Amino acid sequence: MSSYILEIDAERFKNILKKADKVCGTLEPSNRKIAFFAEDNEMYVMASDGCLTGYFDLSPFLLSKSLPPFEVPLDVVKQFISELSGKVVFSYQNGILSLKCLSEILQLKVGYIPSQREHEFHIQKQTDEDTIHISKRKFLAELDLVSGYLEEGSSVDIFYSASAFEFASQHAGIVSYARLKAENGRQTQAVLPEEISIPFVSARHLIKSMELEEIEELKITFNSAEEKMHLTGEAIYTICGDVPSQSPERVRQLCAQVTPDCRLFTSQLQKVLRRALLAGRFSDIELYTRLNQIVVVSHYSSIAYKGTLEVECAKEFSIKTKAYLLRSAINRIGSQNLIISVIDKFVVIASPSLTRFLILGNQGSQ
């Protein structure tokens, strides 16, 4: 079989492995693998959690013959390269990958990619007319808001229309919603709205990997036929999903009705929520209004907690939820102050900018 050799900058390789590690997440070690493949005279490293896939440009690579894609254990390569510096010599021959740096060498027998998976090893090309340009920091912040309090099995819905993104999720009686306008006018010309529902776990992996990228702008496209979203920064990411089960219209209309019934400091509420964690992340709490107070109550076994906040509210409400999840979601609203609005059967907790919202059911007054 043909042999291939190239030099790789160790720091560049380390950076790629860090991102690949975040993409894979805490999967079983046997599933934490990276694949190598070549396309358009570039060598790429690919990592995946089964839904989110990252493609990392490793090095220019002039091919005389085709190179079959192959994979090796991520953790073994990561451990070998972690304390090395300078140049790493990459060589491949007869099913053996060798990585050599100074006097150290790592040899790995590679796993070849089955033919039914070969379609994965292709870089999706974006066209300008279908590309949405958005601030990476702002996009990740809104995605963090709607995914940060979720748990296994949950999903995040992402919508794009009228030059704006909408993010929504629902878990344990808490609905989160955020809206983000595309800033620079270079938006998709698609007439129909774009939408996708992605796994919560993959959303978290995407955030953690892209936080390592030193860029300001993301390029995003949707592939409705494949039910995928493509994101380009320093690397290229694809994330699979489903069609959202619900439209954001009802939530959008509810949030448009928000007017402050009371205001409070975020730190005030966070303190009592932290003290209410009698059973850790499984602690149930009730928040309700009484005279000029908001009361927070938590019970666990023979232990009871009660905290009060001196806050005037124009309308009465009572909500029941998980203290840990509510605290996590409120922390991601990211503002020093919060607005609480009571609308029919719902209580809406919002940022003063009215761009980030948490919606809970109103159980009535005490």
C-alpha positions in Angstrom: 0.0 0.0 0.0 1.2 3.6 -0.7 3.0 5.5 2.0 2.4 9.1 3.0 4.3 11.6 5.1 4.0 15.2 6.2 5.0 17.5 9.0 2.5 19.0 11.5 3.0 21.8 13.9 2.5 20.3 17.4 0.6 23.3 18.8 -1.8 23.3 15.9 -2.4 19.6 16.3 -3.0 20.1 20.1 -5.6 22.8 19.4 -7.4 20.5 16.9 -7.4 17.6 19.4 -8.8 19.9 22.1 -11.7 20.8 19.8 -12.2 17.2 18.8 -12.3 16.2 22.5 -15.1 18.7 23.1 -17.0 17.4 20.0 -16.8 13.8 21.2 -17.8 14.7 24.8 -17.8 12.0 27.5 -18.6 9.1 25.3 -17.5 5.6 26.0 -13.7 5.5 25.4 -14.2 2.9 22.6 -16.3 5.5 20.7 -13.9 8.5 21.3 -12.1 8.3 18.0 -10.7 10.7 15.4 -10.6 10.0 11.7 -8.1 11.2 9.1 -9.0 11.8 5.5 -7.8 13.9 2.6 -9.8 16.2 0.3 -8.7 18.9 -2.1 -5.1 18.6 -1.2 -5.8 19.1 2.5 -5.5 16.6 5.4 -8.5 16.8 7.8 -9.2 15.4 11.2 -12.8 14.5 11.9 -14.5 13.9 15.3 -18.1 13.1 16.1 -20.5 12.4 18.9 -22.9 10.6 16.5 -24.8 13.8 15.6 -22.4 16.7 15.8 -19.3 16.3 13.5 -16.3 18.6 13.4 -13.9 18.8 10.4 -10.5 20.3 11.3 -8.1 21.3 8.6 -4.8 19.8 9.7 -2.2 20.5 6.9 -1.7 20.9 3.1 -1.2 17.4 1.7 -0.2 16.7 -1.9 -1.5 13.3 -2.9 0.0 11.1 -5.6 -2.5 8.4 -4.9 -5.8 8.3 -2.9 -5.6 7.9 0.8 -8.4 5.8 2.4 -10.0 7.4 5.5 -9.1 5.7 8.7 -9.6 6.3 12.5 -7.6 5.9 15.7 -8.3 6.4 19.4 -8.5 10.1 20.3 -7.3 9.7 23.9 -4.2 7.8 22.9 -3.1 10.5 20.4 -4.1 13.3 22.8 -1.9 11.8 25.6 1.1 11.4 23.3 1.0 14.9 21.9 0.1 16.8 25.2 3.6 17.7 26.3 5.4 17.8 23.0 6.5 20.8 21.0 7.9 21.7 17.6 7.1 19.5 14.6 5.3 16.2 14.5 6.1 13.9 11.6 3.0 12.2 10.4 3.5 9.0 8.4 1.2 6.3 7.2 2.0 3.0 5.6 0.4 -0.5 5.4 -2.3 0.3 7.9 0.1 1.8 10.5 -0.1 5.5 11.6 3.2 6.8 13.0 3.6 10.1 14.9 7.1 11.1 15.7 8.4 14.2 17.6 12.0 14.5 18.5 13.0 11.2 20.1 9.5 9.9 20.7 7.3 7.9 18.4 3.7 6.6 18.6 2.6 3.8 16.3 -1.1 2.9 15.9 -2.8 0.2 13.8 -5.6 2.1 12.2 -9.2 1.2 11.8 -10.5 1.5 8.2 -13.8 3.2 7.5 -16.6 0.9 6.2 -17.8 1.8 2.7 -21.3 2.8 4.0 -19.7 5.6 6.1 -17.5 7.1 3.3 -20.1 9.7 2.5 -19.3 11.3 5.9 -15.8 12.2 4.7 -16.7 15.1 2.5 -16.6 18.8 3.3 -19.9 20.6 2.8 -19.4 23.7 0.6 -21.4 26.8 1.4 -22.7 29.3 -1.1 -22.9 33.0 -0.3 -26.6 33.3 -1.2 -27.6 30.7 1.4 -25.2 31.7 4.1 -26.2 33.5 7.3 -23.5 35.6 9.0 -23.9 36.0 12.8 -21.7 36.9 15.8 -20.2 33.7 17.2 -20.3 35.1 20.8 -24.0 36.0 20.6 -25.1 32.8 18.8 -23.3 30.6 21.4 -24.7 32.7 24.3 -28.3 32.2 23.1 -27.7 28.5 22.5 -26.2 28.3 26.0 -29.3 29.9 27.5 -31.8 27.3 26.0 -29.5 24.3 26.4 -27.7 24.9 29.7 -30.4 23.6 32.0 -31.5 20.7 29.9 -30.9 17.0 30.7 -30.5 13.8 28.7 -33.1 13.2 26.1 -34.0 16.9 25.7 -33.6 18.9 22.5 -33.1 22.5 21.3 -35.2 24.1 18.5 -33.5 26.6 16.2 -35.5 28.7 13.8 -34.4 31.3 11.2 -36.7 33.7 9.4 -37.0 37.4 8.8 -33.2 37.8 9.3 -33.4 36.6 12.9 -32.7 33.4 14.9 -35.1 32.1 17.5 -34.0 29.5 20.1 -36.4 27.5 22.2 -36.4 24.5 24.5 -38.6 22.9 27.2 -37.8 20.8 30.2 -39.2 20.2 33.7 -41.9 22.8 33.2 -39.5 25.5 32.1 -39.7 26.9 28.6 -36.7 29.0 27.5 -36.8 31.4 24.5 -34.3 33.8 22.9 -34.3 35.9 19.8 -31.2 37.1 18.0 -31.0 39.4 15.0 -28.5 38.8 12.2 -26.4 42.0 12.2 -24.6 42.6 9.0 -27.2 42.3 6.3 -25.7 39.3 4.6 -28.6 36.9 5.3 -30.0 34.0 3.4 -32.4 34.7 0.5 -34.5 31.6 1.3 -38.2 32.4 1.2 -39.2 29.6 3.6 -38.1 29.7 7.2 -35.3 27.4 8.2 -35.7 25.2 11.3 -34.1 22.3 13.1 -34.4 20.5 16.4 -31.0 19.3 17.7 -30.1 17.0 20.6 -29.2 18.8 23.8 -26.0 16.9 24.2 -24.7 17.9 20.8 -25.7 21.5 21.4 -23.5 21.5 24.6 -20.6 19.8 22.7 -20.8 22.5 19.9 -20.7 25.3 22.4 -17.6 23.9 24.2 -15.7 23.2 20.9 -16.5 26.6 19.3 -15.6 28.5 22.4 -12.0 27.4 21.6 -12.1 29.2 18.2 -10.6 32.7 18.0 -13.1 34.1 15.5 -15.8 36.8 15.7 -18.3 35.6 13.0 -20.0 32.3 12.2 -21.3 31.3 8.8 -24.4 29.1 9.0 -26.5 27.2 6.4 -29.4 24.8 6.8 -29.8 21.7 4.7 -33.5 20.8 4.9 -33.2 17.7 2.7 -30.7 16.1 5.1 -32.1 17.8 8.3 -28.7 19.3 9.1 -27.2 22.6 10.1 -23.7 23.6 8.9 -21.6 26.0 10.9 -18.2 27.4 9.7 -15.7 29.1 11.8 -12.0 28.1 12.0 -13.3 24.6 11.6 -16.5 23.2 9.9 -19.2 21.6 11.9 -22.4 19.8 10.9 -25.2 18.9 13.3 -28.1 16.6 12.6 -31.6 17.0 13.9 -35.3 16.7 13.3 -38.1 19.0 12.3 -39.3 20.8 15.5 -42.6 19.5 16.8 -43.9 23.0 17.5 -43.6 26.5 15.9 -42.2 29.3 18.0 -45.2 31.5 17.2 -47.1 30.9 20.5 -44.0 31.5 22.6 -43.1 34.6 20.6 -46.5 36.1 21.0 -46.5 35.5 24.8 -43.1 37.1 25.1 -44.2 40.1 23.1 -46.8 40.8 25.9 -44.3 41.0 28.7 -44.6 44.1 30.9 -42.8 44.3 34.3 -45.1 43.3 37.2 -42.0 43.3 39.4 -38.3 43.7 39.2 -35.5 42.2 41.3 -31.8 41.8 41.4 -30.6 38.5 39.9 -28.2 37.9 42.8 -31.1 38.1 45.3 -33.0 35.3 43.7 -29.9 33.2 43.0 -28.9 33.3 46.7 -32.3 31.9 47.9 -32.3 29.3 45.2 -28.9 28.1 46.2 -30.0 27.8 49.8 -33.1 25.9 48.7 -31.0 23.1 47.2 -31.7 20.7 50.1 -31.6 17.7 47.9 -29.0 19.0 45.4 -30.2 19.1 41.7 -33.3 17.1 42.6 -34.7 19.8 45.0 -38.3 20.9 44.3 -39.2 24.4 45.1 -42.2 26.7 45.1 -42.0 30.5 44.6 -45.1 32.6 45.4 -46.0 36.2 46.1 -47.3 37.3 49.5 -48.0 40.9 50.4 -44.8 42.7 49.3 -42.6 39.6 49.2 -41.6 36.7 47.0 -41.4 33.6 49.1 -39.2 30.6 48.2 -40.0 27.3 49.9 -38.2 23.9 49.7 -38.8 20.6 51.5 -36.7 17.4 51.6 -37.4 14.6 54.0 -37.6 16.2 57.5 -35.8 19.4 56.3 -37.6 22.6 55.3 -36.3 25.9 53.9 -38.1 29.2 53.5 -36.6 32.4 52.2 -38.2 35.7 51.4 -37.4 38.6 49.0 -38.7 42.1 49.7 -40.2 42.8 46.2 -43.3 44.6 45.3 -45.3 42.7 42.6 -48.3 44.1 40.8 -49.8 40.6 40.2 -49.8 37.5 42.3 -48.3 34.2 41.1 -47.1 30.8 42.3 -44.7 28.5 40.4 -43.3 25.1 41.2 -40.1 23.8 39.6 -36.7 22.3 40.3 -34.4 24.8 42.1 -31.2 23.6 40.4 -32.7 23.9 36.9 -34.2 27.3 37.5 -31.0 28.6 39.0 -29.0 27.3 36.1 -31.4 28.9 33.5 -31.5 32.3 35.3 -27.7 32.4 35.5 -27.6 32.1 31.7 -30.0 35.1 31.2 -26.8 37.0 32.0 -28.2 40.3 33.4 -27.9 41.9 36.8 -31.7 42.5 37.0 -34.7 40.4 36.1 -38.3 41.3 35.1 -41.2 39.1 36.2 -44.4 39.3 34.2 -47.6 37.4 34.9 -49.6 36.8 31.7 -52.8 34.7 32.1 -51.7 31.2 33.2 -47.9 31.9 32.8 -45.1 33.6 34.7 -42.4 35.0 32.5 -38.9 35.8 33.8 -37.1 38.0 31.4 -34.0 40.1 30.8 -34.5 43.9 30.9 -33.6 43.9 27.2 -36.6 41.6 26.6 -34.5 39.2 24.4 -34.2 36.3 26.8 -37.1 34.6 28.5 -38.0 31.8 30.9 -41.7 30.7 31.0 -43.3 28.7 33.8 -46.9 27.8 34.5 -48.7 29.9 37.1 -50.3 27.8 39.8 -52.3 30.7 41.2 -51.9 32.8 44.3 -51.3 31.7 47.9 
